[in-house]
């Protein structure tokens, strides 16, 4: 949730995410490498805190973050996607966080600690 809100404040980063989808070059590869290193650091922190970064959790995070990336990129040019007002603060500050919390709770309510 914090990640999505941080990205919304960084339009240049959204531009880089879009570029990475259309062009593979030394700079986009470097961007990918740093992003993956940060992901592994996050999983290491989770492991140290007693959470197991299972393949299901990794897949969940990949789906949620890639969905956020896509919607942020699309929100530069469209107002609504699948009925969601992707340019609105309400979507990013209320609706999406509520959905993510619900999904996290359904994924592993006894382990999430995010309620």
Buried (B, 14 or more C-beta within 10 A) or exposed (E): BEEBBEBBEEEEBBEBBBBBEEEEEEEBEEBEEEEEEEBEEEBEEEEEEEBEBEEEBEEBBEEBBEEBBBBBBBBEEEEEBEEBBBBBEEBBBEEBBEBBBEEBEEBBEEEBEEE
